[in-house]
Amino acid sequence: MRIIYKLENLTNYFRQIYNNAISHWIVIERLALKQMFSLLIVIN
């Protein structure tokens, strides 16, 4: 039961992030791209 509860909390959490992402999509997209590139650089 606890796992289900945590999953529901996670979905609500991601829903909030998603709603915020829609309003600040460009900024978040740029940050995500920067993180992706930095991760690729670290991996390589």
PQR file with spaces between the fields and no chain letter, atoms N, CA, C, O and H, PARSE charges and radii, in Angstrom:
ATOM       1  N    MET     1       0.825   -1.211    0.000 -0.4000 1.5000
ATOM       2  CA   MET     1       0.000    0.000    0.000 -0.0000 2.0000
ATOM       3  C    MET     1       0.858    1.259    0.000  0.5500 1.7000
ATOM       4  O    MET     1       0.532    2.253   -0.650 -0.5500 1.4000
ATOM       5  N    ARG     2       1.954    1.197    0.737 -0.4000 1.5000
ATOM       6  CA   ARG     2       2.827    2.374    0.792 -0.0000 2.0000
ATOM       7  C    ARG     2       3.409    2.694   -0.574  0.5500 1.7000
ATOM       8  O    ARG     2       3.552    3.860   -0.943 -0.5500 1.4000
ATOM       9  H    ARG     2       2.219    0.389    1.265  0.4000 1.0000
ATOM      10  N    ILE     3       3.748    1.636   -1.329 -0.4000 1.5000
ATOM      11  CA   ILE     3       4.325    1.852   -2.660 -0.0000 2.0000
ATOM      12  C    ILE     3       3.324    2.588   -3.548  0.5500 1.7000
ATOM      13  O    ILE     3       3.684    3.529   -4.255 -0.5500 1.4000
ATOM      14  H    ILE     3       3.632    0.689   -1.029  0.4000 1.0000
ATOM      15  N    ILE     4       2.065    2.151   -3.505 -0.4000 1.5000
ATOM      16  CA   ILE     4       1.021    2.811   -4.301 -0.0000 2.0000
ATOM      17  C    ILE     4       0.892    4.275   -3.894  0.5500 1.7000
ATOM      18  O    ILE     4       0.761    5.160   -4.740 -0.5500 1.4000
ATOM      19  H    ILE     4       1.772    1.387   -2.931  0.4000 1.0000
ATOM      20  N    TYR     5       0.932    4.513   -2.589 -0.4000 1.5000
ATOM      21  CA   TYR     5       0.813    5.886   -2.086 -0.0000 2.0000
ATOM      22  C    TYR     5       1.961    6.738   -2.601  0.5500 1.7000
ATOM      23  O    TYR     5       1.763    7.877   -3.022 -0.5500 1.4000
ATOM      24  H    TYR     5       1.038    3.794   -1.902  0.4000 1.0000
ATOM      25  N    LYS     6       3.176    6.168   -2.563 -0.4000 1.5000
ATOM      26  CA   LYS     6       4.336    6.912   -3.050 -0.0000 2.0000
ATOM      27  C    LYS     6       4.225    7.168   -4.545  0.5500 1.7000
ATOM      28  O    LYS     6       4.592    8.241   -5.023 -0.5500 1.4000
ATOM      29  H    LYS     6       3.337    5.242   -2.221  0.4000 1.0000
ATOM      30  N    LEU     7       3.721    6.188   -5.284 -0.4000 1.5000
ATOM      31  CA   LEU     7       3.538    6.368   -6.724 -0.0000 2.0000
ATOM      32  C    LEU     7       2.552    7.496   -7.005  0.5500 1.7000
ATOM      33  O    LEU     7       2.767    8.295   -7.916 -0.5500 1.4000
ATOM      34  H    LEU     7       3.423    5.316   -4.896  0.4000 1.0000
ATOM      35  N    GLU     8       1.476    7.567   -6.231 -0.4000 1.5000
ATOM      36  CA   GLU     8       0.505    8.651   -6.412 -0.0000 2.0000
ATOM      37  C    GLU     8       1.144    9.996   -6.107  0.5500 1.7000
ATOM      38  O    GLU     8       0.893   10.980   -6.803 -0.5500 1.4000
ATOM      39  H    GLU     8       1.301    6.918   -5.491  0.4000 1.0000
ATOM      40  N    ASN     9       1.970   10.041   -5.068 -0.4000 1.5000
ATOM      41  CA   ASN     9       2.676   11.280   -4.749 -0.0000 2.0000
ATOM      42  C    ASN     9       3.601   11.662   -5.902  0.5500 1.7000
ATOM      43  O    ASN     9       3.697   12.835   -6.264 -0.5500 1.4000
ATOM      44  H    ASN     9       2.175    9.242   -4.503  0.4000 1.0000
ATOM      45  N    LEU    10       4.278   10.675   -6.474 -0.4000 1.5000
ATOM      46  CA   LEU    10       5.184   10.940   -7.590 -0.0000 2.0000
ATOM      47  C    LEU    10       4.424   11.479   -8.789  0.5500 1.7000
ATOM      48  O    LEU    10       4.865   12.436   -9.426 -0.5500 1.4000
ATOM      49  H    LEU    10       4.200    9.722   -6.180  0.4000 1.0000
ATOM      50  N    THR    11       3.278   10.869   -9.103 -0.4000 1.5000
ATOM      51  CA   THR    11       2.513   11.344  -10.264 -0.0000 2.0000
ATOM      52  C    THR    11       2.044   12.770  -10.043  0.5500 1.7000
ATOM      53  O    THR    11       2.082   13.581  -10.968 -0.5500 1.4000
ATOM      54  H    THR    11       2.919   10.092   -8.586  0.4000 1.0000
ATOM      55  N    ASN    12       1.599   13.095   -8.824 -0.4000 1.5000
ATOM      56  CA   ASN    12       1.200   14.473   -8.521 -0.0000 2.0000
ATOM      57  C    ASN    12       2.393   15.406   -8.661  0.5500 1.7000
ATOM      58  O    ASN    12       2.275   16.506   -9.202 -0.5500 1.4000
ATOM      59  H    ASN    12       1.568   12.436   -8.072  0.4000 1.0000
ATOM      60  N    TYR    13       3.556   14.953   -8.165 -0.4000 1.5000
ATOM      61  CA   TYR    13       4.780   15.747   -8.233 -0.0000 2.0000
ATOM      62  C    TYR    13       5.146   16.033   -9.681  0.5500 1.7000
ATOM      63  O    TYR    13       5.448   17.172  -10.038 -0.5500 1.4000
ATOM      64  H    TYR    13       3.653   14.060   -7.726  0.4000 1.0000
ATOM      65  N    PHE    14       5.117   14.992  -10.522 -0.4000 1.5000
ATOM      66  CA   PHE    14       5.465   15.179  -11.926 -0.0000 2.0000
ATOM      67  C    PHE    14       4.424   16.023  -12.645  0.5500 1.7000
ATOM      68  O    PHE    14       4.750   16.768  -13.569 -0.5500 1.4000
ATOM      69  H    PHE    14       4.871   14.067  -10.232  0.4000 1.0000
ATOM      70  N    ARG    15       3.165   15.904  -12.217 -0.4000 1.5000
ATOM      71  CA   ARG    15       2.113   16.734  -12.811 -0.0000 2.0000
ATOM      72  C    ARG    15       2.375   18.206  -12.542  0.5500 1.7000
ATOM      73  O    ARG    15       2.202   19.045  -13.425 -0.5500 1.4000
ATOM      74  H    ARG    15       2.900   15.299  -11.466  0.4000 1.0000
ATOM      75  N    GLN    16       2.795   18.518  -11.317 -0.4000 1.5000
ATOM      76  CA   GLN    16       3.123   19.905  -10.983 -0.0000 2.0000
ATOM      77  C    GLN    16       4.302   20.377  -11.827  0.5500 1.7000
ATOM      78  O    GLN    16       4.281   21.481  -12.371 -0.5500 1.4000
ATOM      79  H    GLN    16       2.935   17.836  -10.599  0.4000 1.0000
ATOM      80  N    ILE    17       5.339   19.529  -11.934 -0.4000 1.5000
ATOM      81  CA   ILE    17       6.503   19.888  -12.751 -0.0000 2.0000
ATOM      82  C    ILE    17       6.065   20.117  -14.197  0.5500 1.7000
ATOM      83  O    ILE    17       6.503   21.068  -14.843 -0.5500 1.4000
ATOM      84  H    ILE    17       5.356   18.632  -11.491  0.4000 1.0000
ATOM      85  N    TYR    18       5.191   19.232  -14.700 -0.4000 1.5000
ATOM      86  CA   TYR    18       4.720   19.334  -16.076 -0.0000 2.0000
ATOM      87  C    TYR    18       3.958   20.638  -16.301  0.5500 1.7000
ATOM      88  O    TYR    18       4.161   21.314  -17.310 -0.5500 1.4000
ATOM      89  H    TYR    18       4.835   18.459  -14.175  0.4000 1.0000
ATOM      90  N    ASN    19       3.074   20.993  -15.352 -0.4000 1.5000
ATOM      91  CA   ASN    19       2.322   22.246  -15.462 -0.0000 2.0000
ATOM      92  C    ASN    19       3.259   23.442  -15.433  0.5500 1.7000
ATOM      93  O    ASN    19       3.070   24.399  -16.184 -0.5500 1.4000
ATOM      94  H    ASN    19       2.910   20.444  -14.532  0.4000 1.0000
ATOM      95  N    ASN    20       4.275   23.394  -14.565 -0.4000 1.5000
ATOM      96  CA   ASN    20       5.253   24.477  -14.519 -0.0000 2.0000
ATOM      97  C    ASN    20       6.055   24.511  -15.816  0.5500 1.7000
ATOM      98  O    ASN    20       6.395   25.584  -16.315 -0.5500 1.4000
ATOM      99  H    ASN    20       4.429   22.617  -13.955  0.4000 1.0000
ATOM     100  N    ALA    21       6.355   23.336  -16.357 -0.4000 1.5000
ATOM     101  CA   ALA    21       7.148   23.261  -17.583 -0.0000 2.0000
ATOM     102  C    ALA    21       6.416   23.912  -18.746  0.5500 1.7000
ATOM     103  O    ALA    21       7.039   24.536  -19.606 -0.5500 1.4000
ATOM     104  H    ALA    21       6.079   22.464  -15.952  0.4000 1.0000
ATOM     105  N    ILE    22       5.099   23.768  -18.776 -0.4000 1.5000
ATOM     106  CA   ILE    22       4.332   24.381  -19.864 -0.0000 2.0000
ATOM     107  C    ILE    22       4.454   25.900  -19.809  0.5500 1.7000
ATOM     108  O    ILE    22       4.568   26.560  -20.842 -0.5500 1.4000
ATOM     109  H    ILE    22       4.593   23.262  -18.078  0.4000 1.0000
ATOM     110  N    SER    23       4.429   26.451  -18.589 -0.4000 1.5000
ATOM     111  CA   SER    23       4.486   27.909  -18.464 -0.0000 2.0000
ATOM     112  C    SER    23       5.902   28.446  -18.660  0.5500 1.7000
ATOM     113  O    SER    23       6.080   29.589  -19.081 -0.5500 1.4000
ATOM     114  H    SER    23       4.337   25.915  -17.750  0.4000 1.0000
ATOM     115  N    HIS    24       6.907   27.625  -18.356 -0.4000 1.5000
ATOM     116  CA   HIS    24       8.303   28.065  -18.504 -0.0000 2.0000
ATOM     117  C    HIS    24       9.051   27.108  -19.430  0.5500 1.7000
ATOM     118  O    HIS    24      10.188   26.727  -19.150 -0.5500 1.4000
ATOM     119  H    HIS    24       6.762   26.696  -18.014  0.4000 1.0000
ATOM     120  N    TRP    25       8.402   26.717  -20.549 -0.4000 1.5000
ATOM     121  CA   TRP    25       8.905   25.605  -21.338 -0.0000 2.0000
ATOM     122  C    TRP    25      10.281   25.891  -21.931  0.5500 1.7000
ATOM     123  O    TRP    25      11.168   25.040  -21.874 -0.5500 1.4000
ATOM     124  H    TRP    25       7.479   27.026  -20.778  0.4000 1.0000
ATOM     125  N    ILE    26      10.466   27.078  -22.498 -0.4000 1.5000
ATOM     126  CA   ILE    26      11.719   27.384  -23.185 -0.0000 2.0000
ATOM     127  C    ILE    26      12.885   27.328  -22.209  0.5500 1.7000
ATOM     128  O    ILE    26      13.924   26.740  -22.508 -0.5500 1.4000
ATOM     129  H    ILE    26       9.745   27.770  -22.544  0.4000 1.0000
ATOM     130  N    VAL    27      12.710   27.941  -21.041 -0.4000 1.5000
ATOM     131  CA   VAL    27      13.794   27.979  -20.055 -0.0000 2.0000
ATOM     132  C    VAL    27      14.158   26.571  -19.616  0.5500 1.7000
ATOM     133  O    VAL    27      15.336   26.216  -19.569 -0.5500 1.4000
ATOM     134  H    VAL    27      11.866   28.418  -20.799  0.4000 1.0000
ATOM     135  N    ILE    28      13.150   25.769  -19.293 -0.4000 1.5000
ATOM     136  CA   ILE    28      13.403   24.406  -18.818 -0.0000 2.0000
ATOM     137  C    ILE    28      14.030   23.573  -19.931  0.5500 1.7000
ATOM     138  O    ILE    28      14.911   22.753  -19.674 -0.5500 1.4000
ATOM     139  H    ILE    28      12.194   26.057  -19.331  0.4000 1.0000
ATOM     140  N    GLU    29      13.578   23.783  -21.167 -0.4000 1.5000
ATOM     141  CA   GLU    29      14.122   23.025  -22.287 -0.0000 2.0000
ATOM     142  C    GLU    29      15.610   23.321  -22.440  0.5500 1.7000
ATOM     143  O    GLU    29      16.409   22.408  -22.650 -0.5500 1.4000
ATOM     144  H    GLU    29      12.862   24.449  -21.376  0.4000 1.0000
ATOM     145  N    ARG    30      15.983   24.597  -22.336 -0.4000 1.5000
ATOM     146  CA   ARG    30      17.392   24.970  -22.439 -0.0000 2.0000
ATOM     147  C    ARG    30      18.197   24.347  -21.318  0.5500 1.7000
ATOM     148  O    ARG    30      19.284   23.819  -21.554 -0.5500 1.4000
ATOM     149  H    ARG    30      15.334   25.338  -22.165  0.4000 1.0000
ATOM     150  N    LEU    31      17.675   24.402  -20.091 -0.4000 1.5000
ATOM     151  CA   LEU    31      18.383   23.801  -18.956 -0.0000 2.0000
ATOM     152  C    LEU    31      18.556   22.300  -19.166  0.5500 1.7000
ATOM     153  O    LEU    31      19.622   21.747  -18.895 -0.5500 1.4000
ATOM     154  H    LEU    31      16.793   24.832  -19.899  0.4000 1.0000
ATOM     155  N    ALA    32      17.501   21.644  -19.652 -0.4000 1.5000
ATOM     156  CA   ALA    32      17.567   20.205  -19.886 -0.0000 2.0000
ATOM     157  C    ALA    32      18.613   19.887  -20.946  0.5500 1.7000
ATOM     158  O    ALA    32      19.372   18.928  -20.803 -0.5500 1.4000
ATOM     159  H    ALA    32      16.635   22.093  -19.872  0.4000 1.0000
ATOM     160  N    LEU    33      18.657   20.689  -22.015 -0.4000 1.5000
ATOM     161  CA   LEU    33      19.650   20.466  -23.059 -0.0000 2.0000
ATOM     162  C    LEU    33      21.063   20.638  -22.514  0.5500 1.7000
ATOM     163  O    LEU    33      21.955   19.849  -22.824 -0.5500 1.4000
ATOM     164  H    LEU    33      18.041   21.468  -22.131  0.4000 1.0000
ATOM     165  N    LYS    34      21.263   21.681  -21.695 -0.4000 1.5000
ATOM     166  CA   LYS    34      22.578   21.896  -21.097 -0.0000 2.0000
ATOM     167  C    LYS    34      22.976   20.711  -20.230  0.5500 1.7000
ATOM     168  O    LYS    34      24.121   20.261  -20.277 -0.5500 1.4000
ATOM     169  H    LYS    34      20.538   22.322  -21.443  0.4000 1.0000
ATOM     170  N    GLN    35      22.038   20.205  -19.440 -0.4000 1.5000
ATOM     171  CA   GLN    35      22.322   19.054  -18.586 -0.0000 2.0000
ATOM     172  C    GLN    35      22.637   17.828  -19.426  0.5500 1.7000
ATOM     173  O    GLN    35      23.556   17.077  -19.100 -0.5500 1.4000
ATOM     174  H    GLN    35      21.108   20.570  -19.402  0.4000 1.0000
ATOM     175  N    MET    36      21.891   17.613  -20.501 -0.4000 1.5000
ATOM     176  CA   MET    36      22.139   16.481  -21.379 -0.0000 2.0000
ATOM     177  C    MET    36      23.541   16.553  -21.960  0.5500 1.7000
ATOM     178  O    MET    36      24.268   15.560  -21.953 -0.5500 1.4000
ATOM     179  H    MET    36      21.144   18.224  -20.766  0.4000 1.0000
ATOM     180  N    PHE    37      23.928   17.725  -22.466 -0.4000 1.5000
ATOM     181  CA   PHE    37      25.247   17.876  -23.056 -0.0000 2.0000
ATOM     182  C    PHE    37      26.339   17.663  -22.023  0.5500 1.7000
ATOM     183  O    PHE    37      27.346   17.017  -22.311 -0.5500 1.4000
ATOM     184  H    PHE    37      23.338   18.532  -22.472  0.4000 1.0000
ATOM     185  N    SER    38      26.150   18.205  -20.807 -0.4000 1.5000
ATOM     186  CA   SER    38      27.159   18.035  -19.762 -0.0000 2.0000
ATOM     187  C    SER    38      27.265   16.565  -19.373  0.5500 1.7000
ATOM     188  O    SER    38      28.362   16.071  -19.112 -0.5500 1.4000
ATOM     189  H    SER    38      25.332   18.730  -20.573  0.4000 1.0000
ATOM     190  N    LEU    39      26.132   15.862  -19.333 -0.4000 1.5000
ATOM     191  CA   LEU    39      26.156   14.437  -19.014 -0.0000 2.0000
ATOM     192  C    LEU    39      26.891   13.660  -20.100  0.5500 1.7000
ATOM     193  O    LEU    39      27.690   12.771  -19.803 -0.5500 1.4000
ATOM     194  H    LEU    39      25.241   16.263  -19.545  0.4000 1.0000
ATOM     195  N    LEU    40      26.620   13.997  -21.357 -0.4000 1.5000
ATOM     196  CA   LEU    40      27.300   13.315  -22.455 -0.0000 2.0000
ATOM     197  C    LEU    40      28.799   13.546  -22.379  0.5500 1.7000
ATOM     198  O    LEU    40      29.588   12.631  -22.613 -0.5500 1.4000
ATOM     199  H    LEU    40      25.971   14.719  -21.599  0.4000 1.0000
ATOM     200  N    ILE    41      29.192   14.782  -22.049 -0.4000 1.5000
ATOM     201  CA   ILE    41      30.613   15.101  -21.929 -0.0000 2.0000
ATOM     202  C    ILE    41      31.233   14.288  -20.793  0.5500 1.7000
ATOM     203  O    ILE    41      32.330   13.749  -20.938 -0.5500 1.4000
ATOM     204  H    ILE    41      28.551   15.525  -21.858  0.4000 1.0000
ATOM     205  N    VAL    42      30.525   14.202  -19.658 -0.4000 1.5000
ATOM     206  CA   VAL    42      31.046   13.445  -18.513 -0.0000 2.0000
ATOM     207  C    VAL    42      31.176   11.969  -18.865  0.5500 1.7000
ATOM     208  O    VAL    42      32.171   11.336  -18.513 -0.5500 1.4000
ATOM     209  H    VAL    42      29.633   14.640  -19.541  0.4000 1.0000
ATOM     210  N    ILE    43      30.172   11.409  -19.562 -0.4000 1.5000
ATOM     211  CA   ILE    43      30.199    9.990  -19.917 -0.0000 2.0000
ATOM     212  C    ILE    43      31.352    9.715  -20.871  0.5500 1.7000
ATOM     213  O    ILE    43      32.065    8.722  -20.724 -0.5500 1.4000
ATOM     214  H    ILE    43      29.363   11.923  -19.847  0.4000 1.0000
ATOM     215  N    ASN    44      31.533   10.596  -21.848 -0.4000 1.5000
ATOM     216  CA   ASN    44      32.625   10.406  -22.795 -0.0000 2.0000
ATOM     217  C    ASN    44      33.925   10.880  -22.180  0.5500 1.7000
ATOM     218  O    ASN    44      34.974   10.806  -22.820 -0.5500 1.4000
ATOM     219  H    ASN    44      30.954   11.402  -21.967  0.4000 1.0000
